[in-house]
Amino acid sequence: MSFTLLLSLIALIVSIACLTLLIVLFKRYKNQLETIVAQSNMLSVQSKKVTHLSEEIHEIRSGNYGVISRVKDLVQQVDNLQSTQQNFVEQDSQSRFYSKGAKLIHEGASLEDLMRECDMPAAEAELLFNLHNNQR
């Protein structure tokens, strides 16, 4: 009787130990599962943020391309206007003297230098000199 009782007692102890181990493992599994679910949710949120930021970057790039294109067009228009203006100045021989005179005045030429270089009468040279000296 003692051998069967001892064997039953050992079986009971082993069963209790296995049951305890099973409960501990189940709790660890549950904790790990909760951690994985939480990390999965965080990953999903981060993925949505990355997608949103990528869309914003794409919109900004598209806007920049439009701005760059518009700036290039404006630079071309300014170049065309400057060329047209220069053509107008060069077409009129009298205005060439006035343009040259204005340039000389901005470079610091005197009234006498202006009359000599541009072959202008004193009254015209004085008028041009006064006009451009007021702008400086």
C-alpha positions as CSV (number, residue, x, y, z in Angstrom):
1,M,0.0,0.0,0.0
2,S,2.7,2.4,0.7
3,F,4.3,1.9,-2.8
4,T,1.0,2.7,-4.6
5,L,0.4,5.6,-2.3
6,L,3.9,6.9,-2.9
7,L,3.4,6.5,-6.6
8,S,0.1,8.3,-6.5
9,L,1.6,11.1,-4.4
10,I,4.5,11.5,-6.9
11,A,2.0,11.6,-9.8
12,L,-0.1,14.2,-8.0
13,I,3.0,16.4,-7.4
14,V,4.2,16.0,-11.0
15,S,0.6,16.9,-12.2
16,I,0.5,20.0,-9.9
17,A,4.0,21.1,-11.2
18,C,2.9,20.6,-14.8
19,L,-0.3,22.5,-14.2
20,T,1.6,25.4,-12.6
21,L,4.1,25.4,-15.4
22,L,1.2,25.4,-17.9
23,I,-0.4,28.4,-16.1
24,V,2.9,30.4,-16.1
25,L,3.4,29.6,-19.8
26,F,-0.1,30.6,-20.6
27,K,0.3,34.0,-18.8
28,R,3.6,34.7,-20.7
29,Y,1.9,33.8,-23.9
30,K,-1.0,36.2,-23.1
31,N,1.5,39.0,-22.2
32,Q,3.5,38.4,-25.4
33,L,0.3,38.4,-27.5
34,E,-0.8,41.7,-25.9
35,T,2.6,43.2,-26.6
36,I,2.5,42.1,-30.3
37,V,-1.0,43.5,-30.7
38,A,0.1,46.9,-29.2
39,Q,3.2,47.0,-31.4
40,S,1.1,46.1,-34.4
41,N,-1.3,49.0,-33.7
42,M,1.7,51.4,-33.2
43,L,3.2,50.2,-36.5
44,S,-0.1,50.8,-38.3
45,V,-0.3,54.3,-36.9
46,Q,3.3,55.0,-37.9
47,S,2.7,53.6,-41.4
48,K,-0.3,56.0,-41.8
49,K,1.8,58.9,-40.7
50,V,4.6,57.9,-43.2
51,T,2.0,57.7,-46.0
52,H,0.5,61.1,-45.1
53,L,4.0,62.7,-45.0
54,S,4.9,61.1,-48.3
55,E,1.8,62.6,-49.8
56,E,2.6,66.1,-48.4
57,I,6.2,65.8,-49.8
58,H,4.7,64.9,-53.2
59,E,2.4,67.9,-53.0
60,I,5.3,70.2,-52.1
61,R,7.5,68.9,-54.9
62,S,4.6,69.4,-57.4
63,G,4.2,72.9,-56.2
64,N,7.9,73.6,-56.4
65,Y,8.0,72.4,-60.0
66,G,5.2,74.8,-60.8
67,V,7.0,77.7,-59.1
68,I,10.2,76.8,-60.9
69,S,8.5,76.7,-64.2
70,R,6.8,80.1,-63.5
71,V,10.1,81.7,-62.5
72,K,11.8,80.4,-65.7
73,D,8.9,81.9,-67.7
74,L,9.3,85.2,-65.9
75,V,13.0,85.3,-66.4
76,Q,12.5,84.7,-70.1
77,Q,10.0,87.5,-70.2
78,V,12.4,89.9,-68.4
79,D,15.1,88.9,-70.9
80,N,12.8,89.6,-73.8
81,L,11.7,93.0,-72.4
82,Q,15.3,94.0,-71.8
83,S,16.2,93.0,-75.3
84,T,13.3,94.9,-76.7
85,Q,14.1,97.9,-74.7
86,Q,17.7,97.8,-75.9
87,N,16.5,97.6,-79.5
88,F,14.4,100.7,-79.0
89,V,17.3,102.6,-77.5
90,E,19.6,101.5,-80.4
91,Q,17.0,102.4,-83.1
92,D,16.7,106.0,-82.2
93,S,20.1,107.7,-82.9
94,Q,19.2,110.7,-80.7
95,S,18.2,108.5,-77.8
96,R,21.5,106.7,-78.1
97,F,23.2,109.9,-77.1
98,Y,20.7,110.4,-74.2
99,S,21.4,106.8,-73.1
100,K,25.1,107.3,-73.3
101,G,24.8,110.5,-71.5
102,A,22.7,108.9,-68.7
103,K,25.4,106.2,-68.4
104,L,28.1,108.8,-68.2
105,I,26.3,110.7,-65.5
106,H,25.9,107.5,-63.4
107,E,29.6,106.9,-63.8
108,G,30.3,110.4,-62.4
109,A,31.0,112.4,-65.6
110,S,30.8,116.2,-65.4
111,L,28.5,118.5,-67.4
112,E,31.4,119.4,-69.7
113,D,32.3,115.7,-70.2
114,L,28.7,115.0,-71.1
115,M,28.6,117.9,-73.7
116,R,31.8,116.7,-75.3
117,E,31.2,113.0,-75.4
118,C,27.6,113.2,-76.6
119,D,27.9,116.2,-78.8
120,M,25.0,117.9,-77.0
121,P,24.2,121.6,-76.7
122,A,24.6,122.9,-73.2
123,A,20.9,123.2,-72.5
124,E,20.2,119.6,-73.3
125,A,23.2,118.3,-71.5
126,E,22.2,120.4,-68.4
127,L,18.7,119.1,-68.5
128,L,19.9,115.5,-68.8
129,F,22.5,116.1,-66.1
130,N,19.9,117.5,-63.7
131,L,17.4,114.8,-64.4
132,H,19.8,111.9,-63.8
133,N,21.5,113.6,-60.8
134,N,18.2,113.7,-59.0
135,Q,17.7,110.0,-59.5
136,R,21.1,109.1,-58.0
